Each structure stands twice: as C-alpha cells, then as structure tokens.
C-alpha cells in the first residue's frame, strides 16, 4: 500500500456512523483503503494495536452501514480492534492523539463517545455484555440490536462459553460476530461450503425459506410433517458441511463462514441475521494485518507494537527489557533442570517466552486466553512433580484471584507466577495498568512475593523460587527496561538492601524500579548524607530487619508504584506502629482511582514518584 498516494476524499466527510449508509460500493472500498492508510500512519507514530485493526476494517464499515449506533449497541471484545470504529464515530480529527496523554484511548470507553458501550481491555467480556443489553431491550420492548464482535482467540476464555450457554436459551435480538482470523474453527471448510455460505448469508435465502415453510404447512394432512422432515434433513446436511451444530445446539442460528473482507457479503449476512427471531452467530474469516505487508507477514509482532518505521516495519527503538531478561533467565534454569516448564495465556511473545517455546517445546504450554485455567493447570503440573512458571501481565492476573488462592496458596503447591507489566504501563491506560496485583496478593497465606529492580535480582528471585521458597511464589517486574547507565546494575540483594548512610535519620523505602528514582533523588539531596534508602526486594513477607532499619528514623518516606489500599506501604507502616515507631511516616502511592493513559515518565511525575518529586518532598518535609 502506498501511504502517500491516497487522499482522504471519503473519510473526511464521515462525521458520524450514519454518513456511511449512503455510500456506493466503490466509495465503501475506497473508504476502507483510506482507513488503512490512517491506521498505519498513526500507529507508526504513536504505537498501538495494528494487525487486529487492519483485519477488521471492512467489518467495521459493514456494521455501521447495517446498524444504527448508538441505539444499536456494538460491543467490541477487548476493544483493541476498534480503531476504525473510532474513525467512523466522530473521532477522525483527534485520531492523531491516539494513546497520548490527553488524547483518545487505544481502547473503547464510554466517556469518550456515546458509540462506545463499555470500557474494554480484557478478552471474553463482550458476549456477556451484549446478552445483558439484549435482555434489557427485550424487557423494555425495544427492537434495537445488541452486537458483540469477538475474535476467535477470545473463544479460549471460559466466560464466553458461560455467556453462550445462557444467551442461546433466550429469545433476544442478539447478534454475535465471530471474527475468525486463524481459521481455527473452519479449517475443514472447502469450496462447496464457501459457496453455500454465501447463499445462506443472503437475506433472499431467509425470505425463500420462510415462504416455502409456510406453503408446505398449508398442504392438508401431510404438510406439517413434510415441512419438519425437509428442514430437519436440511439442517443435518448443513451441519455435516459446516460443522456448525455446536452453536445451533446452544440455541443460536449460525450464518457463515463469510468473507470478512467482502463488504457486500458482510452486509447480506447482517441483514439476514436481523430477520431471525433468536440469537445469531455470524462467523466471518479475516486476515490480521491486511493491507500492510509487514503486519500480514508478522501479525504477532504487530499485535501491539511501539513506534515503528513504516517502510521497514522495524521498531524505532530496540533494546532489552525485563520481559526479555525473564525469558533468558528461564531458559538458563530450564537447561539445567528438566522439571522447569512455562505456561502462557496466549502471550508467549509479549511475556518473553518465544525462545523458551522453541528450545523447550515439550515443556511449554500455551493454554489460550484462559488465565484461570492456567493457574489451576499449573497447580496440577506442580502436583505431578514439575516446577511450573506462569508468565502473565499484571492486569490479567486479576482474572485468576480465586485460582491463586484456592488452587495455589491453599494447596501449598510450588507454583511460580512471573508477573509482567507490574506498575504503570503507560499508554494502554486504565484497563492495563499493573497496579492491583500487590494489594490482591498481600492477604494470601502461603505466598511469597518478590519485586526486583535489577536483572541480577530477577535471577536471584527465580533461584529462590525454584529451590528455597515453598508454596506459591510471585515475582513481579515492570514494563520496559532497566536503566542502561545505572551504577546499581550489579545489585543482587536477597530480601532487602540499604543504600547510603545506615545511620541516617531519614529513610526512603521503596521497591521495584522506583528504587532507581530513589537513588537519583539521593543525589539531588546533596548526596543524601542524612538520607538512606531501604530497598525491598521481597515484599511479602516484608523482611523484619528492613522494618528494624527504619525504626530509629525521624522521617520515613514510602514510595509505592501501586494502590495505596492494601499495598506494601500500608503494611510497612503498620509494622512500624506495632514496634513503637515514634517518627513521621509518609506514604506516596496511587489513591482510590484508575490511572489514565500517559507515558510512564509523565505518570511518575503526576503521582510524585519521579526523582525530582521525591527529592522535593523529602527536602520540604524533613527540612533537609
């Protein structure tokens, strides 16, 4: 695609979804081309989710042609494939601000547009939400539709099946678009099935079917029996060809598979679905990354990507990261211990497990988007004598709290959880900030939690997890990389470390990457002669000697890149109080709020966790 050769002659006139309805077929095709151009240009500049959005352009255009948003609710599963939706719903002019501070979100959110029905950032929620909207419509006598757009990847999530099981038993105006971009459901569909799918998707088919059935039933004596027999035979043949009986057994009408890049076929299928007096599944096939060669060839790489060069497809900045270091550490341990295995919930690349998956394929398990199952599966591996490591983003760890408690900690299984993207994640915003894992785990018995700052500390924490600690062990680390120029790169503390004058009357207490900000703050405070850093590496249980090191201080400043409520800072303050601490204690953490999207650096500044803000606070409060 030549990104410089196309003028946005159609898109510039689209200010609301209804503007799509009167476009000709040729204009619709041009609109899709223009949208793809803007998607590539913008994500190259801001970073974001590209492959999934390029794959849903025609689908989005067809949805807004056939439905009336916001009266008809279009509900996007995860929401990372809704960029085209944003362009068609009044956000074209602000689209260049995507994922930037003060700009529009990379996900759908109701406070941004009336056309966004829910906050979306996690997979598997859309079917439940749409079923609820459809039920509410039915209760009110409304004729509006609820449309869920869900990818085949989300069909690995158990919540989807719970929703299908319930929704299929209703008589609501619910339409589910199954966006299949991996051919995982329809791999056996051949040319005849594709031909019949096109025929069945056309509204004329449903009009003919209804008319024929009505005529047959008018035949005296045998009419009803003949009609039932013919359509039972038709359904049997259809299920042999389509293998669609799973959905229809649940109570859905199945339409598809449909070419997800053919707007005409998509519109026909949606028109047909609107005629059916029961919930409908429209199964479409799409290609991730469509229209941009680099994304078509490497859809995983372009699922979520930082700023990149359009011509080469390569990221603007390439360097190491905590995720990559985790992958190396795990490979090193696995080379020496055949019990060590890795689990991912469809995030092998994002969590740094790509090399492990190749080198130790027999010990690598991708369970799909099923975090709850991953934890309990890991508990089973542990019971079988293995040393399982479940790598998961902090924001997705929230989904398996019950399994961590019931199937992990309570069972006293040696299960290790590597929590990636802990703390601020930046541009992905509220649905992805890794700020809740510490508070969730602080109350879990039989659990050890580490939050290393350096790569050496990461390695030490995993050694402890494999060979010293018992039961459930959690090791959390942030997005991004360790500072390249830090003088503390070789730091390898076991439980805690004191940096600076041990007899100082003022103490900064922190953990994880905030340590590097604290170390810089120490320099800003005239070398920090009367300030020390108590650096926690193990944050549960808090090392007793670390608490004792703060007892004699006049001022203790705790900085925590997480929620204040239930966090380590509150626990540390409580431990000081129980030991008779008579000084001043000040805790800086995220208060009772969700954190909006912005760069990590900006968030550090906003929440008083930057080196400059730390130093200024200590200088003021401790009169240094």
Beta strands, then each sheet from edge to edge (+ up, - down):
strand 1: 73-76
strand 2: 146-151
strand 3: 174-180
strand 4: 253-259
strand 5: 280-285
strand 6: 340-344
strand 7: 364-366
strand 8: 387-393
strand 9: 416-420
strand 10: 447-450
strand 11: 472-476
strand 12: 496-500
strand 13: 506-511
strand 14: 531-536
strand 15: 538-540
strand 16: 555-563
strand 17: 584-590
sheet 1: 1+ 2+ 3+ 5+ 4+
sheet 2: 7+ 6+ 8+ 9+ 11+ 10+ 15-
sheet 3: 12+ 14- 13- 16- 17-
end
